[in-house]
Amino acid sequence: METRIGHLISWLFGILALAIGFVNTFWGNDPFFGIFIMLCSLIYYLPIYGYIKKLTDITIPKFTKVLLAIFILWAALGVGELFDKIELMMTSFN
């Protein structure tokens, strides 16, 4: 049960981080930051993480993933002004 919840949280945060990176890439003032966030989100997708682990034999501890998640949220919400970028994105669709 514990691992299922952990897998679900990992997938959900991967989707959230990918969306944050997408918004920052196309509606932000620094597209490379958005690409960096999208690349960081790949470690939260279990099949991709498994492939990277198999290729490099490097295991990323859960604590490191949690720290990376905190960094992504801090950078997007605090420094990156995510809500302003979402508003810009929504007005560009209208």
Sequence and secondary structure as in RCSB ss.txt:
>XXXX:A:sequence
METRIGHLISWLFGILALAIGFVNTFWGNDPFFGIFIMLCSLIYYLPIYGYIKKLTDITIPKFTKVLLAIFILWA
ALGVGELFDKIELMMTSFN
>XXXX:A:secstr
 HHHHHHHHHHHHHHHHHHHHHHHHHHSS HHHHHHHHHHHGGGSHHHHHHHHHHH     HHHHHHHHHHHHII
IIIIS HHHHHHHHHHHH 
